[in-house]
Amino acid sequence: METFLGYERTDGSIGVRNHVAILPAVSCANGVVQAIARQVPETVPLLHSVGCGRGGADHETHLRTLQNLCRHPNVGGVLIVGLGCEILGAEGLEQAAAENGRHIRRIAIQQEGGSRRAAAKGAALARELLAEAEKIERTEVPLKKLTIGLECGGSDAFSGVSANPAVGRASDRMVDAGATVILTETTEMIGTGHILNRRAATPDVAAKITEIIERQERKSIEVLGPMAKLAISPGNMDGGMSSIREKALGCIVKAGSRSIVEVVEYGQKPVRQGVVIMDGPGYDPDSLTGLAAAGSQVIIFTTGRGNPMGFPLVPVIKVISTSRAYRRLEDDMDVNAGAVLEGRSLEDLGNDIYHLVGRVADGERTKAELNQQAGILCVYTQHTSL
């Protein structure tokens, strides 16, 4: 796989899907967005809980995240629904999308005279956007145009033995072919800074890795006190995991063995090709949203216990760690990494995942897409509300 069939955007980015998104500028507009999506079910609603009541770093994070989702490569058009008095502002989202050449429309509920009028006008505009998006055809593009997000959730004791290292082998192949992979969940890197630092391409990258891991460790200790070193979920413990250190060692192998070329903030797009670390939380909805905002056109999500969650704009490939769990959850899982525990090599399974990424980029639908497991837009919030 050296190329894939994607939707070329005027800003040079490449989509693997051609969605028309409906984005509320503020959570107060969620109801109207849902009403529009009911009338035009081919669209993708991006419901969220932010847009007002936050300041400082949180406001910056929320604005960057929503702006980057408006101009995501998988978005062919976007309808922004504002209330009319929100802090975040629909105009800023519109400008961000317009600058990157997206087809865009905008309405404000207060200006339209209420929810029903706004929904009716929004539905008409959404149909216009769909008609424009349908004119865009797939073209063959090089693999270097692909960015793959890496996520794990509902891990078990086998995740770090089968699913995660198999994805790591696929990550190496993708990076060698020119693609970019993004590793996140900084809380799940605690205790592995010395390992990741050895892979840093420059001293500055190594220093940034140390900085974000130490920051998340301090925060964990502030919140959890002496229990911080055991900060794993009940499902992780039921799956046989012992500590955050064990989980971290399994987490980082998803990114393979190639050099780490860049560290970015939550929802920030990388500018370098290769392995990138995005500073972000371990909570799956927050993490998936950040990976999407960072420009991931495809996400690979490993799980041991079995997490079916997808994401509205991005196809999510599910890799489960054991055959027993795969048989139980086959309708939700794309790859059975339990084959590794039964004698198959990590290299062979990694090759399968690598080729599956190519087929998904070409248009093959994942189980999460087929099951309409779109998940939710959950934007990372660190600080207190105003």
N, C-alpha and C positions, 0 to 999 in steps of 0.2 A: 504494500500500500504506500504509494508515493504521492498520490493525489486523492481528492474526494470531490464530490459534486455539491457545490454550495451556491448560495445566493449572494452575488457580489453587490455590495453597497457603494454608494458614491464616495464615501470616506475611505474606501479601500479595505474595510473589514468584510468578513465573509460569514454569512449565516448558514446554519445547517437546518434551520426551520424558518418559516416566513410568516410569523405571527402578526396579527393586528392586536395590540395590547390596549386595554382600557385601564388607565392609571388614575386613581384619585390623588389629588395634590395633598389631601388631608383626610384622615379617617372619617370625618363627618360626611364625606361624599361617597362612602362605601355603598350606601343603600341605592343611590342613583346608578353607580357603576354596576351593581348587581342587576338592577332593572334593565339597563342597556344590554347586558350580557344575556339576559333571558330572552330579549327580543331578537338579538343577533348572536346565536349560540356559537358561531364560528370564531368569535373573538375570544381573547384571553383576559379575564379580569385579574387585576393585580391588587387585591385587597391588602390593607396594612393598617397599623394602629398609630402612625406618626403624622407629622405635618404641623403640629402646634404644641405649645406648652413646654418646649425644650429650648435651651440656649447653649451657647459655648460650643464645646467639642461635640456634643450630641447633635446639635443643629447642623454642624458642618458634616458630620458623618451621614446623617439622614439625607441632606441635600445631595451629597456626592453619590450616595447609593441610588436614590431615585433618578437622578440625572443620568447615571450610567445605565440604569435599566431602560430608560427612554431610548437611549442610543445603542442598546445591545445589538450585536450582530444578528441575532435570531429574530429581531423585530423589523418587519417591513413597514409598519405604520403604527401610530399611537394616537389615541384619543385621551387627552388629559381633562379630567373633570375636577374643577375647583369648586370650593364653596363660595369664595368671594372675600373672605376676611381672614384667611389662614396666614400664619407666619411664613411658611415655606414658600408659597406663591406658585401658582400654576404658570405664570409668565416665565419664570426662570427655568422651569422644566421644559416648556415649549421652546425656548431659545436653545437649550442644550441639544434637544432632538433636532431642531432645524439646522444647527451648525454642522451636524453630522449627516445631513441629507435625508433624514427620515421623512416620510409622508406624515403629516401631523395636523390634528385639529384640536381645538380647545373650547370648552364651555365653562361657565360659572353658574351654579345653581341659583344664587341670589339674583344675578342679572337676567336669567331666563324666566324668573317668576315662579320658582318653586320646583319641587322634585319631579312632578309629572311632566311639566313642559320641558325640563332639562333632559329627562330620560327620552322623551320623544325626539327631541332635536339630536341628542347624542346617538340614538339608534340610526337616524338618517345619516349622520356623519360617519358612523362606524361602517355602514354599508358602502359609502364612498371609498373609505380606506381599504376595505376588502377588494373592491374592484381594481384599485390601483395596485395593490399587492399582487393580485393574480397575474398581472402583466410581467412580473419578474420571473425569469426562468433560471434553472440551475445551470452552472457552467463548471468545467473542470478546473480545479485550482490546486496548488501545491500544499502538501501537508503542513508546511511551515506556517500556514495561515490558521492553524487549529490551536486552540487553547483548551486544555482539559483540566477541570477541577477535580480534586481528590478529597473524599469525605469518608468517614467511618462513623457508624452509630449502632447502638445495640450490640456492642462487641462481646465476644466470649473468649475463652482461653485458647481457642484455635484460630482466632482472627489473625494473630501475629505469626502464625505458623503456615497457614494456607492462603487465605484470601488476600491479606495485605502484601505479603512478599510476591505473590503472583501478579498483583497490580504493579508492584515495583518493577518486575521484569518488563511489563508492558510499558511502563513509564520510561524506562531506559530506551526501549526501541523507539518510542515516539520522540523523545528528545534527540536521539541520534538521527532521526529523519527530519529534524528541523522544527518540531512542534514545541509548545510550552506546556508544562504541567504546574499546577498551583497546589501546594500543600498548605493546609491551614489547621485550625484548632490548637492555638498556642497553649492553652491549658493542658492539652494532651501531649505537649512536648517537654513538660517539666521533668528535669532529670536527664535530658538527652542533649543538652546544649553542647557538651564536649564532643559528641558524635557529629552533630550537625556542623559545628564550627570547622571540623576537619575537612568538610566538603565545601566550605565557603570559597568562592572564586577570588575574593579579595579580603584584605584585613577589614575594610569598611563593612562588608557584608557580614563577616564574623562578629564584629562589634554589634551590629544591629540585631543579629540572632540572639546574642547574649542579652541585649537590652530588653527585647520583647518577652523573652522567657522569664527573666528575672522579675519584670514588671508583673506578669501574670502570676508568678509564684507568690510575690508579696501580696497581691490582691487576694489570692486563695487563702493565705494565712490570715489576713485581716478578717475575712468573712467566716472561715471555718475553724480558725485556731488550730489546736493540736490534731484535729481530724483532717487537715488539709492533705497530708500525705496518703490518706486513704479515700480521697475524693473520687469515688466511682459510683455509678448508679446501682440500684438494687438488681437490675437486670444483668449488669456486668458481673456482679458478685454471684448471682445465680448461675451464670455461665462459666464460673470457675476462675474469674480473675481475682487477683489478690490486692492490687494497689494501683495508684495512678502511674507509678514508675513502670509497672508491667504493661499497662495500657499504652503508655508513651512509646515504649520500645517497639510495640506492634504498630503504632500509628505512623511513625516516621518512615517505615520501610515501604509504604505506599509510593513514596517519591523516588524509589530506586537508589542508584548509586552515583549519579552524575553530579557535577558541580552545581552548587546553589549560586545563582548569578544575581539574585535581587531579593530584597525584602520590601514588601509594600504594606500599606495600612489597609484596614478593613474596607472592602469595596473599591479599592484603587486598582486601576489597570496597570499591569506590568509594561515596561518599555523594553525589556531585554528578553531574548529567547533562551529557553532552557528550564531549569528547575527554579521555581519562585516560591518563597514562603509569604503567605498573607497572614498578618496578625489578626486573630479573630477568636471568638469563643468556641467552646466545644458543643454547645447546644445546636442540634441539627438544623432547625429552621433558620436560626441566625446565620449559621455557617453556610448553608446552601445559598441564602440570599447574597451574602458577601461574595461567594464564588461567582455567582451570576453577574453581580455588579462589576466584578473585576474582569468580565469579558469571557468567561468560560462558555464555549458553545456546547460542550458535552461535560457531564459530571459522572465520575465513577464512584459509587457509594458501596463500601464494603460493610457487611453486617454479619454477626454471629447468631444473635437471637432472632433476627428477622425484622427489619424495618422496611415497610413498603413505600415510604414517602418519596414523592418525586418533587418537581418544581415547575411552576407554570410555564416558563419560557424555555427551559433547557431540558433536553432528554437526559434522564438519569439512569445509568446502567447499574443494576444491583448484582453484587457478587457476594454469595453467602459461603460461610467457612466450612460447613460439614454437609455430607450427603443426607444425613438424617434430617437436618433442618431444611435442606433443599426439597426433599420429598414432601415434607409437611407444608411448605410454602412455595411450591413450584409455580403457582399462578402469579407470584409477585417477584420471583427471582430470575435474572437473566443468565447467570453463570454459577455453576456448582464447583466451588473451589475445594470441596471435600474430596474430589478426585485425587488431589495431591496427597491426602492422608492414606489413600488406597493404592499409591504407587506411581501415579503420574508425576512427571517432573514439573517443577515450577516454570521452567523455560517453555515447555509445551503449552501449559495453561496460560502463561503470559502472552504467548503468541496468539492464542485464541482470543484473549481480551483485546489485544492490539488490533486484530482484524475485525472484531466486533465493533470497536470504536469507529473504524472506517465505514462499516456498513450502516451504523447509526448516523454518521455524518452524511452519508449518501441518502438517508431518508428512512431506513428501517426503524420501526417504532419499538421502543423499550416496553417492558411489562408495565412500568409505572405510567407510561403514556397510554397504553392499551386499556389499563384499568382506571384511567382518569384520576390517578393519584397525584394531583397537581400540587398538593401541599399548600403552604401559605407563605406570603411575603412577610418575613419577620426581621425587621431591621434592628441591628445591634444597638442597644442603649446602655451606656455606662453610668450615667450620672442621674441626679434627682430631677424631678419635674419642677417647673416654675410655679 
